[in-house]
């Protein structure tokens, strides 16, 4: 039931002699198309009010000796200038249509002043009438209440005046999601009209072949209401992730649609509607009439593009282009990070195509083994995965290049191709056959295995503005590889991993804490913790050192080490058996626990032992050095 709202006109016929279909159906007319591009809906005119089922009149205290028909009302007949009710009526409404309502109630048994003012007495009469007739007694006169007040009149009594119009005796007028989905389905109606904004979290499909009341092929979603003069009173918004058009000769009219629109049927028109999303057109006869698309219009076939008509009043904020055929027919076309990451999952598509620049602060993961639908020379399926960063015309000329920006991409699918655009971030390759085609990578490519590195391919025009490095196996398989402060803090915490590896320089304007007891992956496992400030090749040769800058780091984990690279800040060693291995500390080192060890390392600062036991158990090799003083705090 629709609750209090501003007094809007309904796209329904509430006329006195019109049949009101149960729940969500109504009779009226949609006017012929106007030059404004908006269709106008008008209810059918109605004859004078007729009696309807209602509460029986209260019996008189004593019977009259001479029976006579009871009079429905003592009020004098009142002439009204309207023949129907075309809006919601409620307490506070006034006008000729309220007079008509009062007259209809008086014809039953009520005794209201026919003054055209919907006051408390009229509201009380409406609520009583609704209760007796099994309706919600809310005092609001809408389609269900009018359906009880105006029972069916003989079909031959109805007349159509003026130019031919579409009657909506077969329309579904809805105010909820379930009825809307039913109305646009194969068992629905040729026309579905909503009385309110509707939001769906699942995709919608307009499906089935229908004809209107003139016998013409038609299907329509009306997102508006209008008054008896065919003026649009209110527009509504339909929101869904995706609306697929399967019904031929369909139309989306007025209001707004938020989501992507897939037109898979011929002769579809968007008229007077604002679409916030992309429109994908696969069939001929597509029209934009006085419409606005805040997104792109992509044609998936040359015939669809050639047969489309976009009038001068319509606007498209993005591209109007013919998309690559294989991308359209077998790909996940994405314009946001969430859709892209869903398409790249193990249950996604073999090809995922970006249709605009995408930026995310999340890691992107490419999983699963896919085939591209082709066969090799021996008849075997071709295994391939593709992330496309471009659009192209029917001759496969690239028409636009897109950019994906993310901290990192994990490539776990074999034979993955990055093609046609720009990726800003680092790429971590776990699978064989990674390939760059007409692609720019503004970042590093880290190969997790020797096979991944050996099978990597790139064409002559692709560029990697960074390093291509095979990094240490233990860091890849068991480590938290980090390139940002949040991941670093999590990785070295009690909820992290035994080894944390940087993949780039980091600066942290706070104190860090390495905490928790962890085991490495050796057999048998041993208690260990490691912060790796480097990358290395398959032979464990360091290929690059990184710098970590922080106010200080407190190491509480036992058997922990900082290895490689440079740590710029003070170090507080509070866990047993702490080590510096092939690293430089630019700052002071404070040691509270025994067995501190330096191997091929440098402290560019002072070494301070917090107790004699820590000082007595300290060792360093001959390649290690301390530029400042070494001292022990007096106990």
N, C-alpha and C positions, 0 to 999 in steps of 0.2 A: 504494500500500500504506500502510495506517495504521501509523505507528510507535508506540513505547511511549507509553502514555497511562494515566491512572488506570483501574482495572478497572471499565469501564462495561458496562452491559448493552446489547446490540445490538438494534435493531429488525429482527430477522431470525430465522429458524428454523434452528437448527443441530442439530435433532433427527436421530437416527440414520437414520431411513428417509425423510427429506424430501428432495425434489429440490432441489439448489442450482443455480440458473440461472447461467450463466457470468458472470464479472466483477462485475456489479452487481445481479443479481436474486436473489431469495430467496423462500422459501415460509414463510408463517406466518399470523397473524391480527391484525387490529386489532380490539380489543374494542369492544363496543357503547358508546355514549356514556354517561358517568357524570354524576352530579349536580355534579361539580366543574367541568365544562366542559372537561376535558382527556380526549381519547380515549386509551385504553391499548392498547398493542400487545403481543400475546403470541404466541410461536411455536406452531405446531401440535405436539401431543404425538406421540411417536414410539415405535414398537415397539423390541424388543431390537436391539442392533447386528448388522449383517450384514457379511460380508466385503466388502472393496473392493480395487481394484487396488493393488498394493504390491510392494516388492522381493521377489523370489523367495527362499525360504529357502536358506541355504547348504547344499550337499550334504554328507552325512556322509562321513567318510574312507573307509569301505568299505561296499558295499551289503549289506543284510541278506538272508539266504537266503529269508526269508519276507516279501515286501513287505507293508507295512501303512501305512495313512494316517498322515501326520505330524501330531503334535499342535501346535496353534498356540502353546501356552504351557504351562509346567509349573506356573504359578501356580494356586492354588486359586481356583475361582470366587468372585467377591466381589459381594455384593448392594449395589446403590446405591439411594438414595431418589429419584433424579432420572431422567427419561426423555429429557432433552435438555440441550444446552449453550446458554446464553443470554447469554454475555458473551465478551469477548476473554480468552483464557487465555495466560499467558506465565510465564516463570521467576519464582517467588515466589508464584504463585497457589496456592490450596488450597481443598479442599471436595469435595463429592460429584460435582460436574461434572468435576473433575480425575480422580477415580476412573473416571468413565465414559470420559474420554479415554484413560486408561491401559489400560482394558479393550479399547477399540476398537483401540488400537495392538497389544496382545497378540494380538488375534484375527487380526491380519495375520501377524506373525512375531516381533514384539519380545517381550522377556522383562523386563517392568518390574514392580516391586513396586506393587501397587494400593493405595497408602496415601493417595491424595488430596493428595499434596504434589508440586507441579510443580518438581522439582529439576533438577540438571544432567543426570542420565541421561534424564529425560523430555524435557528440552529438546533433547538430542542426538538422541533418537529422532525428535522432531518435525522437526528440521532435515534429517535423513536422508530422512524420508518426503517432505518438501517438495521436496527436490532431485531425488529419483527421479521425482516426479510433475510436474516442470516448473514448480514454484512457487518464489517467492523464499524461500530458506532462511534465514528470520529468526527461527525458533523461536516465532513468535507464531501462535496458533491463532485464525483468523478465518473469515469465510464461505468463502473459496476453499479453505482447508485442510480445513474441515469438508465442503465439497462433494466432495472426493476421498475423505474417510473415510466419508461417508454417501451412497452411490450411490442412485439412484432406486428407490423401492419402488412396487409396483402401486398405481394410483390408487384402486382399490376398498378398499385397506387403510386409507386415511385416514378418520378419523371426526371429526366436530365434536361436542363435548360442551358442553352448557349452552345459553345463549341464542344466538340467531343473531348471527354476527359477520361482519366483512368479511375475507375471506381476502386475502392479498397475494401470491398466485401471480402476479398481474399488477402487482406493485409494483416500482419501481426504487429500489434502495438504493445511494446514491452517496457517494463521498468526494472528488470532484473537480469542477471547474467544467464541463468538457466533458460529462461524463455527466449532470450536473444539467440543463444546457441541453437536452440531448437528451430527458431524462425528462419535462420540462415542455412539450415541443413537441407538434405535432400527430401525430408518429409515436412519442410516448412512451408513458407508462403512466397509468392513472387515478390512481395514487398515487406520489408521489416523496418519498422519505425520505433525509435526509442524515445522515451519521455524524460530521460535523465542521462547524466554522464555514466559510462560503464567502463570498468577496468578489469582486464583479464591478465593472468600471469602465464597462461598457456596460449599457443597459436590458435588462430581462428581460420575457418574455411567457409567461404560462400560457395555452396555446391548444389548441383541439380539443374535440370532444364525446366523452365517455367514459361508460362505465357500470362500476360495481363488480362484484364477483363474485356479487352478488345480482340483477344486472340492472338496478340503479337508477342513474339519472343521477348522476354524482359525479365530482369532481376534488379532489385534496388534496395539499398540501405539508406534510409532517411535519418539524418542526424539533426533534426530540427522540428519545430512546431510553428504553426501560423494561425492567424485569425480568419474570420469569415470573409475578410476582404483580400485574402491571399497574401497578406503581409507576414513575413517571417517574424515571429515573436521571440523565439529563443533557439539558440544553437547548442548542441551537445558535443561532448568529446568522447570518442571511443579509443581506448588504449589497450594495446596488445603487442606482444613482441613481434608478431607476424600475422598478416591477414593474406590468405591465398585465395585468389579469385578463380573458381572453376566453372562458374555459371556463365554461359554466353550472353551477350547483350546486357551486361550488368552495368550498374551505376552506383557510385558513392556520392551522395549529395549533401552539400552544406555541412556545417559543423566542422569538427576536426578529428583527424585520426593520428595517433601517436604510435609509431611502430613502422616496420618495413612492410611494403605491399608487393606481393608477387602476383602478377597478372598472367594467368595461364589459360585464359579463355578470350575469344575474339570479341571485338566491339565493346570493350570496357571503357567507361567514361568516369572521370573525376570531375564533378561539377560543383563549383562554389565551395569546395572543401579545402581546408588547410591540412596538409600532410607533413608531419614532422618525422622524417625518416627517408629511406631510399625506396624508389619504385623500380621494380624489375619487370620488364614487359617482354613476354615470349610470343604473343600472338598479334595479328594485324588488327587494325581498326581502333587502336587506343586513342583516346582524346583527353586533353586537359582543357576545360572550359571554365574561365573565370576562377581558376584554382591557383593554389600556392603550394609549392613543394619546398620545404626546408631540408634539402638533401639532394641526392642525385637521381636522375632518371637513366637507367641502363637498359638498353635493348639487347636481348639475348640472341636475336636473329636479324638478318638483314631485312627480311619481310616485315618484321615488327617495326623496325626503324622507318622503313620506307612508307608504311601505311599509317604512321602516327600523325595526329593533328594537335598542335598546341596553339591556342588562339592568342591574340595580342594582349588580352587581359591576364593571362596566366604567367606565373613566374616560377623559375627553378633556381634555387640558390647555388647548387653545386653543378656537377657535370651533366651533360646530356650526351651519352656516348654509346657506341656498340661495344659490348664486352667480348672478351676472348671466348670462343665457343667452349673449349674444354673447361675453362674456369666456371662458366655459367652452368653447364650441364652436370658436372660432377664435383663441384667445389663447394666449400663453405665460404661464402662471400661475407667478409666481416668489416665492420667499421668501428669497433671498440675492442678494448683489451679483453674483457670477459668472454665475448664471442670468439675471439681469436684463440684464447687458451682452451676453450671448450672444443673448438675444431681441431686442435692439435693433440688432443688426448688419444688414448689407444682405441677409443670407440668413435673417433672423429672421421674426417675425410682424408683421402690421400693428398688432396691439394687444398690449401687454405690461401685465399687471396684477399689481401688488404685493399680496400677501395677508398681509403683516405689515410692520412697520417695518424699514427697511433702512438701514444705515450703511456707507459705504465711504470710504477715503482716496484712491481713484482717480478720475480723470476719467471721466465717463460720456459715451459718444458714440452719437448716434442717426443711423444711416446708412440709405440706400436709399429707393427710391420704391415705395409700396405702394397697393393699392386695398382698400377695405373690403367689397367684394362687392356694393355697391349701384350703381345707375345714376342719372345726373342726368336732367333733363327732356328732354335731347336724346339720351338713350340711351348716353351715354359713361360709362365707369367712373369712380367717385368716388375721387380720390386722397386718401388720408388716413393718418395715423399717430397712434397714441394711447398715452400712458403713463397708466394708470389707478392711482389711489392709494386705492381703496375697494372694499368689497364691498356687495352690495345684495340685497334680497329679490325674490320673484317679481313684485312690483308695481313694481320698480325704485326702491324707496325705499332710500337709502344707510343701511346698518346699521352700518358701521364705516369710519373714516378712518385712512389710514396715512401715515407720514412717511418720505421719502427724504432722507438727508443725504449730500452729496458736495461736494467742493471746487467742481466746476463740471459743467455739462452742456452739450455741444455739440449743437445741433439742426441737422442737415444734411439731414433729410428734409422735403420740402414738406408743408404743411398738418398739422403736428404739433400735437396737443392734449395739454395737461397737464390732468387732470381729477380732481377730487374729494378732494384731500388737501393735503399740505404738502410743499414742497421747501425744504430748508435749503442754500443755496449760490447761486452765480451761474449765470446762463443766457447762453450765447453763441449767437446765432441767425444761421445762415448761409443759411437757406432762407426762402422766402416762406410766408405763411399761418400763422404760429405763433399759437396760440390758448390762452387760459386759460379753463376752465369750472369754477366752484366750487372754485377752486384758490388756495392761498396760497403765495407765493414770498418766503422770508425771505432776500433777497439782491438783487443787481442783475441787470437784463436788458440785455445788450450786443448791439446789432444790428450785424452785420458789413457790411451793405449798406443803401442807402436803401430798396430794395424790401422787404427784411425788416422794416424799421421801419414803412414805409407800410402793409404788409398785416397787421401785428400786430393781434389782436383780443382783447378780454377782456369777460366778462360783468359785470353789476353787482355780483355778490357776491365776485368774485375780488379778491385784494389782492397788491400788490407792495410789500414793505417795504424798498425800496431805490430805486435810480435806473433809469430806462429811457433808455439812452444809445446814440447812434450813435457808434462809435469809429473812429479813423483807419484808413484803408484799408491803409496799408503795415504798420501794427502787426498787422492782422488776417491779411493774406495771407502775410506773410513773417516774422512775429515769433513769439517765444515769449511768450505771454501768461501771466503768473505771478501767483499769489496765495499762494505759500508759499515758505519759505526754500530748500527743496531744489531746486525748479524754478528759482528765481532763480540759485542757484549754478551749476546746470547750464547755464542759458541764457547766462550771461556768460562761461562757460569756453571753452576752445579747441574743445570739442565742441558749442557752442551755436549761436546764430543771430546774424545781423548786427545785428538789433534785438530788444531785450527790453523788454516793456511790463508795468508793474505794473497790476493791476486793483483793488488795495486797499492800504491802509497795511501796511507790514511792519516788524518789528523783528528785527534779527539780532544775537545776542550773540557775534559773532566778526568777524574781518577778511574782507573780500571782495576778490576779484581778477578784473578784466576782462582777458582775455588772448585772443590769437589774431588772425590777419589775416583779414578778411572783406570781401566786396563787397556793395554795395547792389543794388537792382533797377532802377536807372536804365539808360538806353541812351545811350552805352555804360555798363556798370557801373563804379563807382568804389570804391576802398578806403574803407570806412567802418564805424563801430561806434556803436551808440546805445543808451542806457539811458533809456527814456521813463517819467517819473513822472507821467503824466497820461492822460486820455481826451479825445477831441474829437469834434465833429460833422462832418457831410459837408463843411462849408465850412472845416474845419481850425481852427475856434474851440475853444479848450480849454474843456471842460465841467466837468472836475473835476481837481484836483491831489491827488497822493498823497505821503505821507511815507515815506521809507526811512531807517531808523535802523540804524547799524552802528558798530563800533569805528573802522573806517576802510575805505576802498576804494582799491586800487592799480590804476591804469589803465595797462595795458601795450600795449593794442591801438592801432595808429596810426589817426589821423583819427577818434578817438572823441569822443563828446559825452555829457554828462548833460543831459537836457532836461526842463523843466517840474518842478513839484512842489518838494519839499524833501528835501535829503540832510542828515541829522543825523549828523555824524562828520567825521573828517579825510579829505582827498583827497590822494593821492599820484599826480601825473601823470608817468608815465615813458614814455609813447608820444608820438610827434610829433603836432603839430597838435591838441592836446586843446582842447575847447571846453565852456563852460558857457552854455546857451541857455535863457533864461526860467526859471531855476532859482535856488534859494537854498541855499547851503551854510552850515550851522550848525556851524562848526569851522574849522580852518586848512587852507589849500591849499598843498601843497609841489610845485613844478614843477621837473623836471629836464631837460626837452626844449624845443626852440624852438617858437615860434608858438602859444603859449597865448593863447586869445581868450575874452573875456566879452561876451555879447550879452544885454541886458535881464536881467541876473543880479545877484545879491548874495552877497558873502562876509561872513557874520556872524562874523568872526574875522580872522586874519592871513593875508597872502599872502607866502610865502617862496620865493624863487628859489634853486635849489641851485647855479647857476652864472651867470656874466655873460651868456652867450649866451641862456639862457632869459629873463633879465630884459630884454635888449635887444630881443627879438622879441615881447614881450607887447603886446597891444592890447585895448582895451575901448571900448564905445560910451558915449555920454553918459548913458544910462539905467542903466548898471551902477554898482555901488558896493562899497566895501570898508570895513567899520566899524573894523577894526583897522589894524595897521601893514603896510607893504609893505617887504620887505628882501631883500637878497641875501647868501647865505652866503659869507664870505670864502674865497678859494681858497688 
